[in-house]
Amino acid sequence: MRAILSAAAFVAVTACNQTGGAGYDYGSYGAHRGPGVNIADTLLTTDAREYVSGGIVTVRLTNRSGRALGYNLCRARLERLDGEGEWRPALTTLAEVCTAEIRTLRPGQAVTYSFKAAPRGPRASGDFRVSADLEDLQANTRFVAVSNTFKLTRDGD
């Protein structure tokens, strides 16, 4: 019952953040640890180090912990490194349409998700990364996994 309530609460919280509104602090990044899973036990990587803006990026989430993780990669965010060295939102979700259900990634499992990297506006090129909200389902704690940095270039740049 506790797991069901925990999942429902997480879904409710993430549903409120779908458009990047209140509740998510874009200024505090990194791995938020709680009891249980250490961020080093998760790995979020892209399939390349450079893409053309509007191209397809594939991210892979690997659970190297001994605990089940809750995730939903279509709800992950694309972030851009600005001129001051701060990560800022470029896309608040990776999918145009995304459901709010939490999926389970068992220990040792990996999952991939592909999306179109098409940030809007004049800043479509630069350094980017993906950040994803994860939950340790056993300890009922949340943290953020962050991918490697990759470059997006506009066609012709």
Residue pairs with C-beta under 8 A, 6 or more apart in sequence:
2 140
3 137
6 135
6 137
6 140
7 70
7 102
7 137
10 70
10 102
10 135
10 142
11 100
11 101
11 102
13 23
14 72
14 75
14 100
14 102
14 133
15 100
16 22
16 23
17 23
17 24
17 92
18 75
18 92
18 93
18 98
18 100
19 92
20 26
20 77
20 89
20 92
26 79
26 87
26 88
26 89
27 86
29 79
29 87
29 131
29 144
29 146
30 144
30 146
31 39
31 143
31 144
31 145
31 146
32 142
32 143
32 144
33 39
33 141
33 143
34 136
34 139
34 141
34 142
34 143
35 136
35 139
35 141
36 65
36 67
36 136
36 138
36 139
36 141
37 65
37 67
37 69
37 134
37 136
37 139
37 141
37 143
38 65
39 143
39 145
40 64
41 63
41 64
41 65
41 66
42 61
42 62
42 63
42 64
42 65
42 69
42 134
42 145
43 60
43 61
43 62
43 64
43 145
44 59
44 60
44 61
44 62
44 130
44 132
44 145
44 146
44 147
45 59
45 60
45 62
45 147
45 148
46 57
46 58
46 59
46 60
46 130
46 147
46 148
46 150
47 57
47 58
47 59
47 60
48 57
48 150
49 148
49 150
49 151
50 150
50 151
50 152
50 153
51 57
51 117
51 150
51 151
51 152
51 153
52 152
52 153
52 154
52 155
53 117
53 118
53 119
53 124
53 125
53 152
53 153
53 154
53 155
54 116
54 117
54 118
54 124
54 155
55 116
55 117
56 114
56 115
56 116
56 117
57 114
57 115
57 116
57 117
57 130
57 150
58 112
58 113
58 114
59 73
59 76
59 112
59 113
59 114
59 115
59 130
59 132
59 147
60 110
60 111
60 112
61 71
61 73
61 105
61 110
61 111
61 112
61 113
61 132
61 145
62 109
62 110
63 69
63 105
63 106
63 107
63 108
63 109
63 110
64 107
64 108
65 107
65 136
66 107
67 107
67 136
67 137
67 138
67 139
68 104
68 105
68 106
68 107
68 137
68 138
69 104
69 105
69 134
69 135
69 136
69 137
70 102
70 103
70 104
70 105
70 134
70 135
70 136
70 137
71 102
71 103
71 104
71 105
71 111
71 132
71 133
71 134
71 135
72 98
72 99
72 100
72 101
72 102
72 103
72 133
73 94
73 111
73 113
73 132
74 93
74 94
74 95
74 98
74 99
74 113
74 115
75 93
75 94
75 95
75 98
75 100
75 132
75 133
76 93
76 94
76 113
76 130
76 131
76 132
76 133
77 89
77 90
77 91
77 92
77 93
77 94
77 130
77 131
77 132
78 89
78 90
78 91
78 94
78 115
78 117
78 119
78 128
78 129
78 130
79 87
79 88
79 89
79 90
79 128
79 129
79 130
79 131
80 87
80 88
80 89
80 90
80 119
80 123
80 126
80 127
80 128
81 87
81 88
81 126
81 127
81 128
81 129
81 149
82 88
87 129
87 131
90 119
90 123
90 128
91 118
91 119
94 113
94 115
94 130
95 115
102 135
103 111
104 137
105 111
117 128
117 152
118 124
119 128
119 152
124 152
124 154
125 151
125 152
125 153
125 154
125 157
126 151
126 152
127 149
127 150
127 151
128 149
128 150
128 151
128 152
129 146
129 147
129 148
129 149
129 150
130 146
130 147
131 144
131 145
131 146
131 147
132 144
132 145
133 142
133 143
133 144
134 142
134 143
134 144
134 145
135 141
135 142
135 143
136 142
136 143
